[in-house]
């Protein structure tokens, strides 16, 4: 099922509304430290694999390229990722942008969750999400790119 | 794409929501051209024979790219032909509990597909278009067609819905 079909399917689904949506201006991009957070259930081979309804996250090392797509759902097209991990985790592109001075630096930590979550996302909102955010703050990350897969 | 996303940081107030016209459409994409091996052992079911014959391509793909697709998580590559044989038995009317599926059926099915699509990265003559890898597996390979047939058989036999539904993408008819 292509993304255009999925967009049609979910277009009318109700979404949570927040009274005070976050807006956090950051430093200029050429000074900013950038991380990727993906919902593609990526992990390194030695990490614990993701399980169904897994609300935890894995930390990705930007110096490594040996990552696996850990989703169990059959509804993913994995061929593009098999050819080039940057379609999900654009780590080489970020490195190039840092070398060009477009961004300040690439974070030392990148994070992966599994995207197949219950609709409340309670555990992530209250537990693993804040824990993940702390890891990013400890690495002085300014900007996070979310790649929803 | 990254530059478009970073441009959103220039907004003075927000949150900023942007919709872009680009999308990935599965229709009219280039099919995956991926040669399959000829029959090697006529005594085996064609799907089992095919799975065995793809092993060298699978191993070469792992060597080059690693296990990005995440195959061989429930069963090893060594177990794939036997797992395919279990789904052959299901299409022949054997009850799924007696078919000797070597693990969680959904996960075994995912590993079989991952084994094939990993091998395809080594055999294909070009980068596959969106969803072309899935179409190739379910429409061009003996095992892909077998998995769809097994799904249909399980549904017809009254197996629990989660057991048969997740054997293939949800938009494939059962």
Contacts between the chains, C-beta under 8 A, distances in Angstrom:
chain1	res1	chain2	res2	distance
A	1	B	26	7.2
A	1	B	169	6.6
A	1	B	170	7.4
A	1	B	171	4.8
A	2	B	23	7.5
A	2	B	24	5.4
A	2	B	25	5.2
A	2	B	26	3.8
A	2	B	27	7.5
A	2	B	130	6.4
A	2	B	131	6.3
A	3	B	23	5.7
A	3	B	24	4.7
A	4	B	23	4.4
A	4	B	24	6.8
A	4	B	25	5.2
A	5	B	26	7.5
A	5	B	171	7.8
A	7	B	23	7.1
A	21	B	14	8.0
A	21	B	15	4.9
A	22	B	15	7.1
A	23	B	13	6.6
A	23	B	14	4.1
A	23	B	15	5.3
A	25	B	12	7.7
A	26	B	9	6.6
A	29	B	6	5.6
A	29	B	9	5.9
A	32	B	9	7.9
A	45	B	66	7.6
A	45	B	67	6.8
A	49	B	73	6.1
A	65	B	66	7.7
A	66	B	66	4.9
A	67	B	66	7.8
A	67	B	68	6.7
A	68	B	66	7.6
A	68	B	67	5.5
A	68	B	68	6.1
A	68	B	69	7.6
A	68	B	70	4.3
A	69	B	68	6.3
A	69	B	69	6.3
A	69	B	70	5.1
A	70	B	70	5.7
A	71	B	70	7.6
A	72	B	106	7.0
A	72	B	107	6.3
A	72	B	110	6.1
A	73	B	166	7.5
A	74	B	106	7.6
A	74	B	109	7.1
A	74	B	110	6.1
A	74	B	113	7.2
A	74	B	166	6.0
A	74	B	167	7.2
A	74	B	168	5.7
A	74	B	169	5.0
A	74	B	170	7.5
A	75	B	169	5.0
A	75	B	170	5.8
A	75	B	171	7.9
A	77	B	130	6.2
A	77	B	131	5.0
A	77	B	133	6.3
A	77	B	134	5.6
A	78	B	68	7.5
A	78	B	69	4.6
A	78	B	70	7.6
A	78	B	114	7.3
A	78	B	117	6.1
A	78	B	133	7.0
A	79	B	32	7.7
A	79	B	117	6.2
A	79	B	120	7.4
A	79	B	121	7.3
A	79	B	128	4.3
A	79	B	132	6.8
A	79	B	133	3.4
A	79	B	134	7.7
A	80	B	127	7.8
A	80	B	128	7.4
A	80	B	130	7.0
A	81	B	68	5.8
A	81	B	69	7.3
A	82	B	65	6.3
A	82	B	68	4.8
A	82	B	69	5.1
A	82	B	117	6.9
A	82	B	118	6.8
A	82	B	121	4.9
A	82	B	133	7.9
A	83	B	65	8.0
A	83	B	121	6.6
A	83	B	127	5.2
A	83	B	128	7.5
A	85	B	68	6.5
A	90	B	2	6.2
A	93	B	2	5.8
A	94	B	2	7.4
A	97	B	2	6.8
A	102	B	3	7.7
A	102	B	6	7.5
A	103	B	6	7.4
A	143	B	6	7.7
A	143	B	9	6.8
A	145	B	2	7.4
A	145	B	5	6.4
